Amino acid sequence: MNKIPTCCPSCTAQLAVRSLACEACGTEVSGSYGLTSLHLLDPSDQEFVQSFILSSGSLKEMASILGVSYPTVRNRLNAIIDQLQIDKPDTER
């Protein structure tokens, strides 16, 4: 599946979702829906978050999976946390 685009290819402004569709029955819902902070992460950071959750949040297991040291995993997680806090809309802070 393709990654959801987050920036306008013309002006680079952040995109918003305008409609959602059910592939099973064809129902469509229209409106203005913002992207989550997780969608705004780079694909590699999204994969890291998914692996982190699937490893029950174990930094030790993540270090083993990625073949890197515990401090390296901790630093990457801290960087992702910082990015999520930056991308969080003011209404969610």
GIRAPE-V198454 format. One record per run of one state. SS is the DSSP state (H for helix, E for strand, L for the rest). FROM is the first residue (numbers start at 0). TO is the last residue. Records with the same first field share a line. If there is no record, write none. Layout:
SS->FROM-TO  FROM-TO
//
This chain:
L->0-5  7-12  14-15  21-26  33-36  40-41  54-57  66-68  87-88  92-92
E->6-6  13-13  16-20  27-32
H->37-39  42-53  58-65  69-86  89-91
//
